[in-house]
Amino acid sequence: MPSESSDDRQRILLVTGMLGAGKTTALRELEDLGWEAIDNFPIRFLGRLIRPELRNADGDNASLAIGFDCRTRGFAPEDVIARVKHLGHRRDLVISTMFLDCSDPELERRFNETRRRHHLAQDMPVPFGIAAERQLLEPLRNWADILIDTSHFSTHELQQTIRQQFSRRGPGEMTVSVTSFGFARGMPPVADLVFDMRYLDNPHWDPDLRPLTGQDEAVGRHIAADPGFESSFEQIRALLLDLLPRYSAQGKNYANIAFGCTGGRHRSVYVAERNAQALRDAGFSPTVLHRNLGSRAAELIEEPHQP
């Protein structure tokens, strides 16, 4: 009997990791990408869920993401690994495991911020629960095919990473993302190309423009009127249109372009939007993310004004 092609096989992704590392966000993003997502699924029933006769009965070939963690009934990492190894022999499946990790201090901060009790801490402080969970999950972390550390990720950045890893693209099609951000809140962790827009005149110092963003027409006119804008915009545009086809020719699947200013609300947003439109005009389909557009007021972090 001839083996099935990889296109005919069902994709199964097991999603697990540390509590608070972003499993729920990852599953929701996978669902938005067209996956069927199930959370807190008892792994001992995994074989029953994806029995060949059930799939063949309805012709279902949808990609399936299954979430579980230390709270899931009957959770045992060694048992999970054994079941995955067994299912790996099936020719009708492509099965992999994604582990979401995060640093202990950041996990502790997230638990304290949400005032949630850690499942393994019982009556002890949160760090004790995190330590026990990390020890329990270590075999599964080492086994996983995909490891994502969310220590420095915002929710949007984790969503972007999931899209980059699991969105379906045509052959040879490169996924392009354009991000605006504020340097005061740190650099994007996944940027390939970073452009600093802080040389442009800052709309923050105009009281009428301060409450607006780079998506507002008045702010755009202010930035575009800067003598340095037009020439630098054209040079950046030309550079991107030269580099992106070269990246694609080298087999690069993702290109992450980031534009930064101080607060991430005015200059970086406007320039990101202008460059995204230039890429669309050239035939690309960029995803646009404004990381700090909804953050606290920029005046709290902008540098002192120099008259």
C-alpha angles and dihedrals in degrees: 000000000000118000119251118255118248088249090064096049122098116242115229119187121187110206119199142135144121119341108260094022095110109271094142092049091049093050092049091051091049089051089053088053091058101267121134105239129201122179130202091012116171102245092210087072094051094104091053092049094057102033110155093233092055092051094045091050095064100020091238112170099161118141109253127210116193120193126201139151142169090299093060113108113260093009113173120156095210090053091050092052092048092051092048091050090051094048090047089075092064113103093207095061140068104196127182139162129230120198120198112206134180136180118268096241091051092047090050090050091051093050092048091047093053093036090227122155115236112243094229098038095076104175094344127095119277095258090064091055092047091051092049092047093049091052091048094049099042095100091050092046090053091047098049120110093212124039120188120184109205097182093117099026127113116212089260092052092051090049089050092050091051091049091051093049100043113020113115113245132183119253110291093001114141121213111228124194127186117200134186119203145163118248088213088069097045138267122296107262096220103042119132096184123027124190121192112218097181091107089073122090108274116237088200090084093058106085091211093052099039097087092046129079138224088269091067118094095228092055091048092053090050093052095042089053091062107110090229097051107078099048094045092046091054092048093049091046092050091047093052094047089051097045103042096063088046091052090049092049089055091055098257108157100191135037119189115194118188132191118195139192131163102279101012095234109095124016099027092046094051095046092046090053093048093050093045089055091048089053091049090051088054093053102265124124105215125187110226122212125179101198101188102026092109096040126116119294113301093227089073092065107022116114117257111278115256109210 
